[in-house]
Amino acid sequence: MREAFISDVHGNDYRLEIAFELLKEHGYDRIWCLGDTVMDFPWREKDTEICTEMIKEKCHAWLLGNHDLRAQQRKTFSLQSIVEYLSDALIIAKEKDLVYSHLGPDVPCTPENGDRFGYHIYTPDRAHFEFANANFRLAFLGHTHVPAAFANDGKYHYFTRSETIELGNKNWLLTVGAVERSRDENPSVSCAIYDSDKNTFTVLRNGEIENKNFFNMKRSNLHD
């Protein structure tokens, strides 16, 4: 099974088309959208409608992100198709030992968790706390806009370019990056594929840059 992931589209239909083309080139069995389909401004309604229609057509399921929730609460959009799309979004999905979430493996996008919407799993230290009571093998996440992989043994990896890593027998937090804009030194479209047969995680990006340090840390210590 090859599971593909997009996240944090934020109403950018042009970049969403790029992400779907990247995934099509590499092949997949199904696609998940891990939340934040919308940019919650009413003047983005038409762009948002295009994105929701594309995701409904191509994706196996879509999750509610914090911007999606805020659009629901504020009733930002009047188009019934967008309202229904947000109503049909999953909060957190679990299949066997896999978790699919926007924020974190145990942090659903609900009003009660509003104070945690600023919590981003983008460093090994933050990832460490998520493994304390982990009941998952792999957790696929959005929200950070930074494609990265964090293992329960402290290993980590930042994907500043298209790249594949082997997952082995560790537990992982896997952030898939963003369609709208990555927040590292490469502001490209990013999406991802998990191959359960090969036990690999691949990040796809539509632009390449010279590697730099991120958050003043080494980009990877997977092979140290």
N, CA, C and O of each residue as an XYZ file, in Angstrom:
896
protein
N       0.839     -1.194      0.000
C       0.000      0.000      0.000
C       0.882      1.256      0.000
O       1.797      1.395      0.812
N       0.587      2.135     -0.906
C       1.288      3.420     -0.965
C       0.283      4.518     -0.618
O      -0.632      4.819     -1.385
N       0.486      5.104      0.564
C      -0.403      6.156      1.037
C       0.251      7.518      0.818
O       1.380      7.751      1.249
N      -0.461      8.402      0.151
C       0.049      9.737     -0.132
C      -0.574     10.740      0.820
O      -1.669     10.528      1.342
N       0.150     11.852      1.041
C      -0.298     12.861      1.996
C      -0.096     14.267      1.454
O       0.952     14.601      0.901
N      -1.127     15.075      1.627
C      -1.009     16.516      1.448
C      -1.512     17.163      2.726
O      -2.236     16.539      3.501
N      -1.130     18.409      2.946
C      -1.612     19.127      4.122
C      -1.427     20.621      3.899
O      -0.637     21.044      3.055
N      -2.166     21.412      4.669
C      -1.989     22.867      4.710
C      -2.018     23.484      3.315
O      -1.058     24.106      2.860
N      -3.145     23.290      2.664
C      -3.371     23.821      1.321
C      -3.671     25.317      1.376
O      -3.204     26.087      0.537
N      -4.452     25.713      2.368
C      -4.802     27.123      2.610
C      -5.362     27.825      1.371
O      -5.019     28.967      1.066
N      -6.231     27.104      0.677
C      -6.952     27.714     -0.429
C      -6.127     28.011     -1.659
O      -6.549     28.799     -2.506
N      -4.954     27.399     -1.782
C      -4.082     27.673     -2.920
C      -4.266     26.568     -3.967
O      -3.564     25.556     -3.944
N      -5.216     26.774     -4.884
C      -5.542     25.730     -5.855
C      -4.400     25.495     -6.843
O      -4.210     24.370     -7.306
N      -3.639     26.541     -7.171
C      -2.521     26.383     -8.104
C      -1.480     25.425     -7.527
O      -1.028     24.513     -8.219
N      -1.101     25.624     -6.279
C      -0.107     24.744     -5.655
C      -0.684     23.350     -5.387
O       0.049     22.360     -5.402
N      -1.978     23.275     -5.145
C      -2.594     21.966     -4.940
C      -2.482     21.124     -6.202
O      -2.218     19.924     -6.122
N      -2.677     21.729     -7.354
C      -2.511     21.011     -8.615
C      -1.074     20.495     -8.761
O      -0.857     19.381     -9.238
N      -0.105     21.300     -8.352
C       1.301     20.869     -8.409
C       1.519     19.644     -7.523
O       2.185     18.691     -7.927
N       0.954     19.675     -6.311
C       1.107     18.552     -5.380
C       0.505     17.275     -5.964
O       1.123     16.213     -5.895
N      -0.681     17.369     -6.532
C      -1.307     16.187     -7.111
C      -0.490     15.648     -8.294
O      -0.421     14.436     -8.495
N       0.120     16.531     -9.065
C       0.961     16.086    -10.174
C       2.212     15.377     -9.660
O       2.622     14.355    -10.211
N       2.816     15.921     -8.605
C       3.978     15.262     -8.009
C       3.632     13.850     -7.549
O       4.376     12.903     -7.806
N       2.505     13.721     -6.873
C       2.091     12.413     -6.368
C       1.756     11.461     -7.513
O       2.074     10.273     -7.452
N       1.119     11.980     -8.547
C       0.765     11.147     -9.696
C       2.009     10.584    -10.360
O       2.019      9.428    -10.783
N       3.059     11.392    -10.456
C       4.307     10.942    -11.076
C       4.925      9.768    -10.330
O       5.567      8.908    -10.932
N       4.724      9.736     -9.004
C       5.369      8.703     -8.194
C       4.440      7.536     -7.871
O       4.910      6.471     -7.470
N       3.149      7.716     -8.035
C       2.205      6.627     -7.842
C       1.764      6.468     -6.395
O       2.555      6.656     -5.470
N       0.508      6.124     -6.209
C      -0.059      5.944     -4.871
C      -1.340      5.130     -4.994
O      -1.911      4.992     -6.076
N      -1.780      4.592     -3.849
C      -3.053      3.864     -3.799
C      -4.177      4.732     -3.268
O      -5.323      4.600     -3.696
N      -3.853      5.621     -2.335
C      -4.856      6.557     -1.827
C      -4.161      7.777     -1.235
O      -2.984      7.731     -0.878
N      -4.912      8.864     -1.142
C      -4.366     10.128     -0.636
C      -5.162     10.570      0.587
O      -6.388     10.468      0.621
N      -4.441     11.059      1.585
C      -5.028     11.720      2.752
C      -4.716     13.216      2.685
O      -3.610     13.607      2.313
N      -5.680     14.036      3.042
C      -5.420     15.455      3.292
C      -5.463     15.662      4.800
O      -6.486     15.417      5.440
N      -4.350     16.114      5.361
C      -4.201     16.177      6.819
C      -4.614     17.519      7.425
O      -4.171     17.867      8.519
N      -5.451     18.265      6.726
C      -6.063     19.434      7.358
C      -5.576     20.774      6.839
O      -4.597     20.872      6.099
N      -6.305     21.807      7.261
C      -6.081     23.193      6.831
C      -6.197     23.340      5.319
O      -5.307     23.870      4.653
N      -7.305     22.861      4.806
C      -7.626     23.070      3.394
C      -7.880     24.540      3.114
O      -7.558     25.031      2.032
N      -8.461     25.255      4.090
C      -8.909     26.627      3.837
C      -7.913     27.651      4.356
O      -7.109     27.373      5.245
N      -7.989     28.833      3.782
C      -7.471     30.051      4.406
C      -8.719     30.827      4.796
O      -9.482     31.252      3.928
N      -8.931     31.014      6.077
C     -10.254     31.406      6.559
C     -10.543     32.901      6.399
O     -10.767     33.622      7.371
N     -10.528     33.339      5.134
C     -10.957     34.692      4.775
C     -12.096     34.564      3.771
O     -11.986     33.772      2.835
N     -13.181     35.309      3.930
C     -14.324     35.154      3.022
C     -13.992     35.477      1.575
O     -14.609     34.911      0.672
N     -13.028     36.375      1.320
C     -12.682     36.699     -0.065
C     -11.894     35.592     -0.749
O     -11.606     35.689     -1.941
N     -11.538     34.532     -0.006
C     -10.864     33.370     -0.597
C     -11.854     32.242     -0.887
O     -11.450     31.096     -1.083
N     -13.122     32.557     -0.916
C     -14.141     31.515     -1.022
C     -14.039     30.737     -2.337
O     -14.122     29.508     -2.331
N     -13.861     31.433     -3.460
C     -13.815     30.740     -4.739
C     -12.606     29.819     -4.815
O     -12.730     28.671     -5.242
N     -11.431     30.310     -4.405
C     -10.233     29.461     -4.384
C     -10.451     28.248     -3.491
O     -10.062     27.130     -3.829
N     -11.079     28.491     -2.346
C     -11.325     27.417     -1.394
C     -12.268     26.379     -1.978
O     -12.067     25.179     -1.791
N     -13.287     26.830     -2.678
C     -14.224     25.891     -3.301
C     -13.502     24.992     -4.299
O     -13.750     23.786     -4.332
N     -12.613     25.559     -5.112
C     -11.861     24.766     -6.082
C     -11.032     23.698     -5.362
O     -10.977     22.544     -5.788
N     -10.390     24.105     -4.262
C      -9.560     23.163     -3.503
C     -10.394     22.043     -2.899
O     -10.011     20.875     -2.968
N     -11.529     22.393     -2.310
C     -12.360     21.355     -1.682
C     -12.889     20.379     -2.720
O     -12.980     19.181     -2.449
N     -13.235     20.864     -3.890
C     -13.733     19.968     -4.938
C     -12.629     19.037     -5.419
O     -12.882     17.856     -5.655
N     -11.414     19.546     -5.569
C     -10.295     18.703     -5.990
C     -10.002     17.638     -4.949
O      -9.758     16.482     -5.295
N     -10.024     18.012     -3.694
C      -9.715     17.058     -2.626
C     -10.808     16.005     -2.512
O     -10.507     14.827     -2.325
N     -12.059     16.403     -2.620
C     -13.159     15.438     -2.576
C     -13.049     14.435     -3.718
O     -13.387     13.263     -3.554
N     -12.580     14.891     -4.865
C     -12.453     14.013     -6.020
C     -11.294     13.050     -5.883
O     -11.411     11.891     -6.282
N     -10.168     13.500     -5.324
C      -8.938     12.723     -5.366
C      -8.568     12.042     -4.057
O      -7.805     11.076     -4.067
N      -9.084     12.519     -2.936
C      -8.601     12.032     -1.644
C      -9.503     10.966     -1.034
O     -10.725     10.991     -1.179
N      -8.864     10.042     -0.356
C      -9.547      9.006      0.403
C     -10.301      9.607      1.577
O     -11.428      9.203      1.863
N      -9.691     10.570      2.260
C     -10.303     11.234      3.402
C      -9.581     12.538      3.654
O      -8.455     12.730      3.196
N     -10.229     13.438      4.383
C      -9.597     14.700      4.748
C      -9.893     14.991      6.218
O     -10.945     14.632      6.748
N      -8.929     15.654      6.855
C      -9.025     15.953      8.277
C      -9.277     17.430      8.506
O      -9.024     18.266      7.639
N      -9.778     17.728      9.686
C     -10.024     19.110     10.087
C      -8.746     19.701     10.674
O      -8.155     19.137     11.594
N      -8.325     20.847     10.129
C      -7.198     21.579     10.687
C      -7.679     22.758     11.517
O      -8.879     23.026     11.582
N      -6.755     23.459     12.148
C      -7.148     24.576     13.007
C      -7.775     25.726     12.214
O      -8.692     26.383     12.705
N      -7.286     25.974     10.989
C      -7.917     27.006     10.162
C      -9.301     26.560      9.692
O     -10.218     27.375      9.590
N      -9.449     25.272      9.407
C     -10.750     24.747      9.027
C     -11.755     24.904     10.167
O     -12.898     25.312      9.960
N     -11.303     24.572     11.368
C     -12.167     24.714     12.540
C     -12.563     26.166     12.756
O     -13.723     26.456     13.052
N     -11.611     27.078     12.612
C     -11.915     28.487     12.812
C     -12.919     28.989     11.768
O     -13.793     29.799     12.080
N     -12.788     28.504     10.531
C     -13.746     28.879      9.500
C     -15.142     28.373      9.848
O     -16.134     29.058      9.599
N     -15.219     27.173     10.425
C     -16.504     26.649     10.886
C     -17.098     27.536     11.972
O     -18.265     27.921     11.914
N     -16.266     27.850     12.964
C     -16.752     28.626     14.101
C     -17.212     30.024     13.693
O     -18.215     30.527     14.198
N     -16.478     30.639     12.786
C     -16.802     31.999     12.356
C     -17.821     32.047     11.219
O     -18.291     33.119     10.836
N     -18.159     30.860     10.681
C     -19.041     30.775      9.519
C     -18.503     31.664      8.390
O     -19.222     32.470      7.799
N     -17.208     31.480      8.122
C     -16.505     32.309      7.146
C     -17.083     32.171      5.746
O     -17.197     33.152      5.012
N     -17.451     30.933      5.377
C     -17.871     30.667      4.007
C     -19.366     30.393      3.946
O     -19.922     29.704      4.801
N     -20.003     30.940      2.925
C     -21.446     30.754      2.757
C     -21.785     29.642      1.778
O     -22.902     29.124      1.800
N     -20.832     29.259      0.908
C     -21.098     28.208     -0.064
C     -21.369     26.880      0.645
O     -20.578     26.441      1.479
N     -22.483     26.254      0.308
C     -22.877     25.021      0.984
C     -21.864     23.913      0.773
O     -21.662     23.083      1.659
N     -21.222     23.886     -0.393
C     -20.254     22.823     -0.666
C     -19.074     22.880      0.297
O     -18.565     21.842      0.719
N     -18.633     24.102      0.650
C     -17.521     24.238      1.606
C     -17.985     23.880      3.008
O     -17.273     23.205      3.752
N     -19.169     24.330      3.364
C     -19.726     24.011      4.688
C     -19.819     22.498      4.867
O     -19.453     21.969      5.917
N     -20.309     21.804      3.842
C     -20.432     20.350      3.926
C     -19.074     19.673      3.956
O     -18.878     18.687      4.667
N     -18.139     20.202      3.183
C     -16.783     19.643      3.191
C     -16.193     19.683      4.601
O     -15.641     18.689      5.074
N     -16.306     20.808      5.260
C     -15.762     20.936      6.610
C     -16.517     20.048      7.595
O     -15.914     19.500      8.518
N     -17.811     19.902      7.412
C     -18.599     19.044      8.298
C     -18.220     17.576      8.144
O     -18.306     16.799      9.095
N     -17.799     17.203      6.936
C     -17.448     15.806      6.668
C     -16.004     15.474      7.045
O     -15.598     14.315      6.953
N     -15.228     16.465      7.464
C     -13.819     16.233      7.782
C     -13.679     15.377      9.040
O     -14.445     15.529      9.992
N     -12.702     14.485      9.035
C     -12.382     13.697     10.225
C     -11.592     14.553     11.211
O     -10.948     15.526     10.818
N     -11.643     14.195     12.474
C     -10.863     14.904     13.496
C      -9.485     14.252     13.634
O      -8.461     14.907     13.441
N      -9.467     12.987     13.962
C      -8.265     12.159     13.964
C      -8.672     10.792     13.421
O      -9.756     10.298     13.735
N      -7.818     10.183     12.616
C      -8.097      8.848     12.088
C      -7.028      7.880     12.580
O      -5.858      8.241     12.710
N      -7.446      6.642     12.852
C      -6.514      5.607     13.290
C      -6.813      4.321     12.542
O      -7.969      3.916     12.425
N      -5.774      3.683     12.038
C      -5.878      2.388     11.391
C      -4.757      1.504     11.912
O      -3.585      1.723     11.605
N      -5.123      0.512     12.697
C      -4.154     -0.378     13.345
C      -3.168      0.467     14.159
O      -3.573      1.128     15.115
N      -1.886      0.453     13.795
C      -0.890      1.189     14.577
C      -0.487      2.497     13.896
O       0.580      3.045     14.176
N      -1.341      2.992     13.005
C      -1.092      4.256     12.311
C      -2.095      5.311     12.775
O      -3.268      5.020     13.010
N      -1.597      6.550     12.901
C      -2.448      7.674     13.292
C      -2.313      8.766     12.240
O      -1.220      9.042     11.745
N      -3.445      9.381     11.907
C      -3.472     10.477     10.944
C      -4.101     11.674     11.652
O      -5.240     11.596     12.112
N      -3.362     12.781     11.742
C      -3.840     13.920     12.512
C      -3.253     15.203     11.945
O      -2.253     15.172     11.228
N      -3.873     16.326     12.266
C      -3.319     17.607     11.840
C      -2.269     18.099     12.822
O      -1.159     18.450     12.423
N      -2.614     18.127     14.106
C      -1.739     18.725     15.118
C      -0.763     17.742     15.733
O       0.445     17.980     15.733
N      -1.270     16.652     16.252
C      -0.442     15.676     16.944
C      -1.217     14.399     17.129
O      -2.434     14.390     16.943
N      -0.549     13.308     17.494
C      -1.225     12.011     17.595
C      -2.319     11.956     18.643
O      -3.214     11.115     18.562
N      -2.257     12.846     19.632
C      -3.303     12.867     20.657
C      -3.905     14.260     20.819
O      -4.462     14.574     21.870
N      -3.796     15.102     19.779
C      -4.301     16.478     19.868
C      -5.259     16.729     18.700
O      -4.828     17.168     17.634
N      -6.547     16.456     18.893
C      -7.505     16.727     17.828
C      -7.778     18.217     17.691
O      -7.629     18.975     18.650
N      -8.180     18.633     16.490
C      -8.572     20.036     16.273
C     -10.002     20.229     16.751
O     -10.954     20.105     15.981
N     -10.133     20.533     18.024
C     -11.425     20.806     18.635
C     -11.314     22.121     19.403
O     -10.210     22.544     19.745
N     -12.449     22.775     19.677
C     -12.385     24.040     20.429
C     -11.667     23.908     21.771
O     -11.037     24.859     22.235
N     -11.759     22.741     22.392
C     -11.127     22.535     23.692
C      -9.602     22.587     23.606
O      -8.932     22.866     24.601
N      -9.058     22.321     22.430
C      -7.606     22.318     22.263
C      -7.102     23.605     21.629
O      -5.970     23.653     21.146
N      -7.917     24.640     21.624
C      -7.534     25.887     20.973
C      -6.225     26.465     21.462
O      -5.501     27.094     20.690
N      -5.902     26.259     22.753
C      -4.657     26.811     23.284
C      -3.440     26.028     22.828
O      -2.309     26.436     23.091
N      -3.657     24.893     22.138
C      -2.532     24.086     21.659
C      -2.329     24.236     20.156
O      -1.470     23.565     19.585
N      -3.108     25.108     19.500
C      -2.969     25.258     18.058
C      -1.615     25.850     17.682
O      -1.164     25.694     16.547
N      -0.969     26.522     18.621
C       0.357     27.058     18.352
C       1.466     26.065     18.608
O       2.641     26.385     18.428
N       1.104     24.844     19.033
C       2.088     23.815     19.355
C       2.510     23.107     18.071
O       1.689     22.471     17.410
N       3.763     23.215     17.725
C       4.276     22.622     16.496
C       5.335     21.574     16.835
O       6.246     21.832     17.622
N       5.208     20.406     16.242
C       6.227     19.373     16.417
C       7.274     19.556     15.321
O       7.191     18.939     14.260
N       8.263     20.414     15.592
C       9.289     20.652     14.579
C      10.700     20.513     15.132
O      11.661     20.804     14.420
N      10.854     20.080     16.367
C      12.183     19.822     16.914
C      12.171     18.479     17.639
O      11.110     18.021     18.063
N      13.340     17.833     17.791
C      13.400     16.569     18.531
C      12.900     16.693     19.960
O      12.286     15.762     20.482
N      13.153     17.829     20.600
C      12.692     18.005     21.978
C      11.176     17.968     22.071
O      10.619     17.339     22.970
N      10.516     18.635     21.151
C       9.053     18.612     21.176
C       8.513     17.240     20.800
O       7.516     16.783     21.358
N       9.168     16.593     19.862
C       8.736     15.253     19.474
C       8.871     14.277     20.638
O       8.056     13.364     20.770
N       9.881     14.454     21.480
C      10.136     13.551     22.589
C       8.918     13.396     23.491
O       8.621     12.291     23.945
N       8.216     14.483     23.752
C       7.065     14.429     24.648
C       5.912     13.626     24.045
O       5.111     13.042     24.775
N       5.831     13.597     22.733
C       4.740     12.870     22.091
C       4.924     11.356     22.192
O       3.958     10.605     22.054
N       6.144     10.910     22.429
C       6.400      9.480     22.525
C       6.222      8.943     23.945
O       6.279      7.731     24.157
N       6.012      9.813     24.902
C       5.939      9.386     26.305
C       4.833      8.351     26.520
O       5.038      7.355     27.214
N       3.668      8.587     25.928
C       2.548      7.652     26.067
C       2.082      7.182     24.691
O       0.885      7.040     24.444
N       3.035      6.944     23.807
C       2.705      6.630     22.416
C       1.996      5.283     22.306
O       2.458      4.278     22.847
N       0.883      5.278     21.608
C       0.196      4.027     21.279
C       0.082      3.888     19.763
O      -0.912      3.386     19.239
N       1.120      4.344     19.078
C       1.156      4.283     17.621
C       2.557      3.882     17.184
O       3.525      4.030     17.929
N       2.644      3.375     15.967
C       3.951      3.117     15.353
C       4.352      4.297     14.481
O       5.484      4.778     14.539
N       3.397      4.755     13.668
C       3.632      5.900     12.805
C       2.498      6.897     12.972
O       1.327      6.518     12.988
N       2.846      8.168     13.097
C       1.853      9.237     13.130
C       2.158     10.209     12.000
O       3.257     10.757     11.920
N       1.186     10.417     11.133
C       1.333     11.321      9.997
C       0.636     12.636     10.335
O      -0.550     12.649     10.663
N       1.386     13.754     10.252
C       0.912     15.023     10.770
C       1.096     16.143      9.762
O       1.948     16.069      8.877
N       0.288     17.178      9.907
C       0.442     18.407      9.147
C       0.866     19.537     10.068
O       1.675     19.340     10.975
N       0.316     20.727      9.832
C       0.387     21.874     10.731
C       1.710     22.629     10.725
O       1.707     23.860     10.736
N       2.841     21.926     10.707
C       4.118     22.622     10.887
C       4.596     23.333      9.628
O       5.377     24.280      9.723
N       4.150     22.904      8.455
C       4.654     23.396      7.167
C       6.124     23.031      6.955
O       6.781     23.606      6.087
N       6.639     22.098      7.726
C       8.036     21.662      7.594
C       8.061     20.135      7.499
O       7.701     19.461      8.464
N       8.480     19.570      6.357
C       8.541     18.115      6.257
C       9.715     17.560      7.058
O      10.867     17.938      6.847
N       9.396     16.656      7.980
C      10.431     16.141      8.880
C      10.014     14.781      9.418
O       8.852     14.387      9.322
N      10.986     14.069      9.987
C      10.743     12.758     10.594
C      11.463     12.706     11.931
O      12.647     13.032     12.022
N      10.739     12.293     12.972
C      11.298     12.193     14.323
C      11.037     10.791     14.858
O       9.893     10.336     14.893
N      12.105     10.106     15.275
C      11.991      8.744     15.777
C      12.001      8.735     17.303
O      12.472      9.676     17.940
N      11.474      7.657     17.873
C      11.396      7.563     19.330
C      12.746      7.333     19.985
O      12.848      7.383     21.211
N      13.797      7.081     19.191
C      15.140      6.939     19.774
C      15.943      8.235     19.678
O      17.141      8.244     19.961
N      15.288      9.331     19.279
C      15.958     10.619     19.199
C      16.488     10.985     17.827
O      16.908     12.122     17.615
N      16.477     10.046     16.891
C      16.923     10.355     15.537
C      15.909     11.285     14.866
O      14.717     11.235     15.169
N      16.384     12.122     13.964
C      15.487     13.036     13.260
C      16.049     13.350     11.885
O      17.226     13.124     11.604
N      15.175     13.880     11.033
C      15.582     14.167      9.660
C      14.687     15.265      9.104
O      13.463     15.192      9.218
N      15.305     16.296      8.496
C      14.563     17.360      7.822
C      14.723     17.194      6.314
O      15.834     17.010      5.816
N      13.617     17.262      5.600
C      13.618     17.044      4.157
C      13.649     18.386      3.433
O      12.591     18.935      3.123
N      14.812     18.918      3.160
C      14.888     20.169      2.411
C      14.868     19.932      0.909
O      14.908     20.878      0.123
N      14.807     18.672      0.515
C      14.679     18.301     -0.892
C      13.895     16.992     -0.960
O      13.614     16.381      0.071
N      13.544     16.566     -2.157
C      12.870     15.278     -2.322
C      13.810     14.162     -1.871
O      14.972     14.104     -2.276
N      13.277     13.274     -1.020
C      14.166     12.283     -0.411
C      13.338     11.169      0.223
O      12.188     11.378      0.607
N      13.941      9.980      0.328
C      13.303      8.816      0.947
C      14.140      8.328      2.116
O      15.366      8.261      2.021
N      13.479      7.986      3.225
C      14.179      7.370      4.344
C      13.535      6.021      4.664
O      12.349      5.814      4.409
N      14.324      5.116      5.220
C      13.814      3.832      5.684
C      13.393      3.972      7.146
O      14.095      4.592      7.945
N      12.246      3.394      7.487
C      11.682      3.592      8.822
C      12.110      2.524      9.830
O      12.057      2.764     11.036
N      12.530      1.362      9.361
C      12.994      0.329     10.274
C      11.915     -0.079     11.268
O      10.729     -0.088     10.938
N      12.333     -0.418     12.493
C      11.369     -0.868     13.499
C      11.123      0.180     14.579
O      10.658     -0.157     15.668
N      11.428      1.449     14.292
C      11.206      2.529     15.247
C       9.770      3.051     15.167
O       9.033      2.745     14.230
N       9.397      3.834     16.155
C       8.174      4.633     16.093
C       8.538      6.009     15.553
O       9.602      6.546     15.858
N       7.634      6.578     14.739
C       7.958      7.836     14.075
C       6.808      8.839     14.141
O       5.635      8.473     14.067
N       7.172     10.103     14.282
C       6.302     11.229     13.988
C       6.753     11.785     12.648
O       7.910     12.175     12.492
N       5.841     11.822     11.676
C       6.191     12.198     10.301
C       5.348     13.396      9.879
O       4.145     13.267      9.655
N       5.977     14.552      9.771
C       5.259     15.748      9.331
C       5.473     15.895      7.828
O       6.599     15.820      7.337
N       4.372     16.106      7.105
C       4.410     15.959      5.643
C       4.664     17.276      4.914
O       4.690     17.292      3.684
N       4.851     18.369      5.630
C       5.084     19.653      4.981
C       3.788     20.317      4.561
O       2.730     20.019      5.117
N       3.856     21.211      3.588
C       2.686     22.003      3.214
C       2.599     22.163      1.704
O       3.606     22.286      1.005
N       1.361     22.157      1.227
C       1.110     22.496     -0.169
C       1.292     23.996     -0.366
O       1.923     24.430     -1.330
N       0.736     24.786      0.552
C       0.707     26.244      0.383
C       2.103     26.854      0.417
O       2.444     27.651     -0.457
N       2.907     26.500      1.397
C       4.263     27.048      1.494
C       4.992     26.389      2.665
O       4.499     26.389      3.793
N       6.156     25.836      2.389
C       6.956     25.277      3.466
C       7.632     26.410      4.236
O       7.950     27.456      3.671
N       7.846     26.190      5.523
C       8.387     27.234      6.386
C       9.849     26.984      6.753
O      10.323     27.457      7.786
N      10.547     26.251      5.920
C      11.984     26.149      6.090
C      12.637     27.000      5.005
O      11.998     27.895      4.452
N      13.911     26.725      4.696
C      14.600     27.580      3.740
C      14.244     27.266      2.290
O      14.786     27.891      1.378
N      13.354     26.322      2.062
C      12.891     25.991      0.716
C      11.368     26.156      0.672
O      10.650     25.236      1.063
N      10.852     27.313      0.202
C       9.416     27.575      0.239
C       8.657     26.906     -0.899
O       7.856     27.547     -1.579
N       8.910     25.622     -1.103
C       8.303     24.897     -2.207
C       7.049     24.170     -1.745
O       6.750     24.119     -0.551
N       6.324     23.611     -2.697
C       5.270     22.647     -2.398
C       5.921     21.375     -1.861
O       6.937     20.924     -2.388
N       5.340     20.802     -0.820
C       5.815     19.503     -0.361
C       4.618     18.599     -0.079
O       3.562     19.050      0.365
N       4.813     17.316     -0.348
C       3.819     16.285     -0.069
C       4.607     15.010      0.212
O       5.835     15.013      0.123
N       3.925     13.926      0.546
C       4.676     12.752      1.003
C       3.971     11.458      0.631
O       2.776     11.441      0.337
N       4.745     10.368      0.652
C       4.218      9.028      0.390
C       4.824      8.055      1.394
O       6.037      8.030      1.600
N       3.955      7.252      2.018
C       4.396      6.148      2.872
C       4.152      4.844      2.129
O       3.025      4.552      1.728
N       5.207      4.065      1.947
C       5.117      2.770      1.284
C       5.182      1.690      2.357
O       6.249      1.438      2.916
N       4.058      1.054      2.650
C       4.021      0.075      3.728
C       4.751     -1.215      3.357
O       5.231     -1.920      4.244
N       4.843     -1.537      2.076
C       5.562     -2.748      1.661
C       7.067     -2.582      1.835
O       7.751     -3.498      2.291
N       7.577     -1.414      1.473
C       9.010     -1.143      1.614
C       9.349     -0.524      2.970
O      10.521     -0.428      3.333
N       8.330     -0.105      3.716
C       8.508      0.572      5.009
C       9.398      1.806      4.859
O      10.386      1.978      5.573
N       9.012      2.661      3.902
C       9.761      3.890      3.639
C       8.821      5.097      3.671
O       7.612      4.973      3.472
N       9.402      6.248      3.922
C       8.672      7.522      3.900
C       9.409      8.450      2.950
O      10.603      8.704      3.109
N       8.685      8.952      1.962
C       9.268      9.803      0.932
C       8.606     11.171      0.955
O       7.380     11.273      0.947
N       9.409     12.212      0.982
C       8.901     13.575      0.816
C       9.224     14.033     -0.598
O      10.343     13.862     -1.082
N       8.235     14.612     -1.246
C       8.391     15.143     -2.600
C       8.296     16.651     -2.545
O       7.373     17.203     -1.946
N       9.260     17.324     -3.176
C       9.258     18.782     -3.236
C       9.497     19.219     -4.677
O      10.239     18.565     -5.411
N       8.881     20.303     -5.075
C       8.987     20.726     -6.474
C      10.094     21.745     -6.694
O      10.109     22.425     -7.721
N      11.012     21.863     -5.757
C      12.149     22.760     -5.905
C      13.317     22.260     -5.092
O      13.129     21.647     -4.042
N      14.509     22.510     -5.560
C      15.719     22.075     -4.865
C      16.546     23.290     -4.469
O      16.611     24.267     -5.216
N      17.174     23.238     -3.308
C      18.041     24.319     -2.853
C      19.306     23.723     -2.251
O      19.371     22.526     -1.969
N      20.279     24.549     -2.065
C      21.479     24.128     -1.347
C      21.125     23.959      0.116
O      20.493     24.836      0.704
N      21.520     22.851      0.713
C      21.148     22.563      2.091
C      21.775     23.552      3.068
O      22.934     23.942      2.926
N      20.986     23.947      4.058
C      21.454     24.814      5.129
C      21.005     24.229      6.459
O      20.154     23.340      6.486
N      21.562     24.712      7.558
C      21.101     24.274      8.860
C      19.722     24.852      9.129
O      19.394     25.950      8.677
N      18.919     24.098      9.870
C      17.552     24.495     10.202
C      17.452     24.557     11.725
O      17.789     23.596     12.416
N      16.997     25.673     12.231
C      16.941     25.895     13.672
C      18.304     25.669     14.323
O      18.393     25.194     15.455
N      19.377     26.021     13.578
C      20.736     25.899     14.081
C      21.103     24.488     14.509
O      21.926     24.296     15.404
N      20.489     23.505     13.867
C      20.809     22.121     14.155
C      21.228     21.439     12.876
O      20.959     21.950     11.789
N      21.880     20.300     12.978
C      22.142     19.504     11.797
C      20.816     19.059     11.188
O      19.862     18.740     11.897
N      20.783     19.045      9.860
C      19.554     18.653      9.202
C      19.186     17.212      9.521
O      18.004     16.885      9.628
N      20.174     16.354      9.674
C      19.884     14.954      9.951
C      20.967     14.335     10.804
O      22.147     14.638     10.632
N      20.576     13.469     11.723
C      21.565     12.642     12.413
C      21.135     11.178     12.344
O      21.474     10.373     13.211
N      20.389     10.857     11.302
C      19.884      9.494     11.172
C      21.000      8.476     11.129
O      20.825      7.361     11.622
N      22.141      8.817     10.557
C      23.187      7.824     10.342
C      24.370      8.023     11.275
O      25.424      7.421     11.067
N      24.217      8.860     12.305
C      25.306      9.073     13.258
C      25.568      7.813     14.073
O      26.453      7.804     14.928
